[in-house]
Amino acid sequence: MAGETSKIRLSKRTVDAAEARADRYEIWDSDLPGFGLRIEKSGRKTFLIRYRADGGGRKATRRNMVVGQYGTLTPDEARQKARKLLGSVANGDDPAAGRTAKRREMTIAELLTEYEKRGCVIQRGKRQGTAMKPLTKRYTMARLSHHVLPLLGKRRVSDVRPSDIVRFVADVTDGKTACDEKNDKGVRVIVRGGDGAARKVVRDLSAVFTFAQRSEIVAENPCEHAAVNKTDNQRKEFLTLDQVRELGKALVALEAKGSNPKALNIARLWALTGCRRNEVAALKWAEVDFDRAALIFGDSKTGFSMRPLNSAAMALLASIGKTDGSDYVFPAERGEGFYQGTKRVWPAAIKLAKLPGVTPHTLRHTLGSTSVSSGESLEMTGALLGHANMRSTQVYAHLQADPSLRVANRIGRTIDAALKGVAGAEIVPMPRRKRSP
């Protein structure tokens, strides 16, 4: 047990003169009550304060709190710090309890674990409270793990300030979290930084802090006050029909070289249907309705969705044979999942077509722009793309009335002709819908 000596003013001379003993002991300052020095058996010397919590009194809890180590702090610096702490005690504070609570406080890494368990839901809009789609959740948690954990994971949640968010975004933009390595399962993981990655992950992090607010873990969301760009560029890229022709030629050339026909047909269906990447890649035969010429998704990104199938897309699907034992139109080469080899073929296609930076989603914009440039209404175009708004829902909920299918066939013929190298009309950008005041 630590022993005590008579009180003496703690100065550099007295602190230096305090030698190690067989047991730890303490020296208390004669000028500032509650300020002392602890000397360990090893000779290490630590400044501390002692006080009674809850306003004092003999029945109050007595607390010791470390002020700092000698060497890091001089006796005078330690005395000034101790005076402030003891002053806060006189005002009713309990600094030792506050420090203990701080140490027990959740870290950002722990908050992300809790967010993955309970917080991965839509937090705004009509679908507020609805669980994220599994793929959306996986991508969200991957971004948080790749960027937030290495930069902020060890920080206490209440310590993160708007200035930390600004610095975090700058670091992600500069590529400080970029890596190319294999994970624990031996799968290669490529993490890229840059402006786009920073915008996405700061939105994810803001959602995490909003969850923490609603769970009463933090009082404020530092992302809301950080001077960073959280909005993606509103530019909607699309291909001209000449570029679609070049893409079609590239797919034919790759087919001649022996590329997997599944990847090539998936790319063609991206162009012909305007469907999202995995709506085509993970398409199941049960979702293809040849009788009604439609794709029927029971649980797409926007919920139930019924898309008209143009004749070119119908012909392509009809040419694909079903694989025994698989529900997928494009089953994996090995295993029970769907084919995911487009990530190797697509880069080769856009390189051959000289279309750098073009993604499968560009083809979705292309179909939309082709539709509008052909004189179709925004509501009908929304039906083709499966947009989740009331007017689009009203249109694609009545596909049996046939106007959407006629539109799909007109637009499909244009895209199909371009893929096959036949001359046709040009595409103009989709006009942006004006918001109601």
Secondary structure as UniProt FT lines:
FT   STRAND          3..4
FT   HELIX           12..17
FT   STRAND          25..28
FT   TURN            33..34
FT   STRAND          35..39
FT   TURN            41..42
FT   STRAND          45..52
FT   TURN            54..55
FT   TURN            58..59
FT   STRAND          62..70
FT   TURN            71..72
FT   HELIX           75..90
FT   TURN            91..92
FT   HELIX           95..104
FT   HELIX           108..114
FT   HELIX           115..119
FT   TURN            126..129
FT   HELIX           134..143
FT   HELIX           144..148
FT   HELIX           149..152
FT   TURN            153..154
FT   HELIX           157..159
FT   HELIX           162..173
FT   TURN            174..177
FT   STRAND          179..182
FT   TURN            184..185
FT   STRAND          188..191
FT   HELIX           195..214
FT   TURN            215..216
FT   HELIX           222..225
FT   HELIX           241..256
FT   TURN            257..258
FT   HELIX           261..273
FT   HELIX           277..281
FT   HELIX           285..287
FT   STRAND          288..289
FT   TURN            290..293
FT   STRAND          294..300
FT   TURN            301..302
FT   STRAND          303..308
FT   HELIX           311..318
FT   TURN            324..325
FT   HELIX           342..352
FT   TURN            353..354
FT   TURN            356..357
FT   HELIX           360..373
FT   TURN            374..375
FT   HELIX           378..385
FT   HELIX           390..396
FT   TURN            397..398
FT   HELIX           399..401
FT   HELIX           403..419
FT   TURN            420..421
//
